[in-house]
Amino acid sequence: MSDAHDHAYEDAATAATRDIADVAAVEVITTTAVHLMSAAAVKTGLADDPDTQTDLDEARKLINALAGLVTASAPDISDMHARSLRDGLRSLQLAFREASPFPDPIGEGPGEKWTGPVT
């Protein structure tokens, strides 16, 4: 590769990389939660092609991870952030139950270990 190409690549990498030291914890937490929510929604069958994208085993793992993150971080982030994350989590838990051919008993669904029963 040429020096110009190496320099352009480094510039692009630098421009695309944000100094993590400047990112507030609440932003990291909410961004991570949104990624988990999006992936769980797809795996729960709430995306464009549910016939090929639904994978309830994967969705369960993602919802469990999301519930743990939301529950653990809620006391440390603002109520506004925590409330919207809890709402999204609850919607996913209900969608998972609806998508399951054999729904878990109430209180035993994904994430309910951390959130309590979702009805």
Secondary structure, 3 states (H helix, E strand, C coil): CCHHHHHHHHHHHHHHCCCHHHCCHHHHHHHHHHHHHHHHHHHHCCCCCHHHHCCHHHHHHHHHHHHHHHHHHHHHCCHHHHHHHHHHHHHHHHHHHHHCCCCCCCCCCCCHHHHCCCC
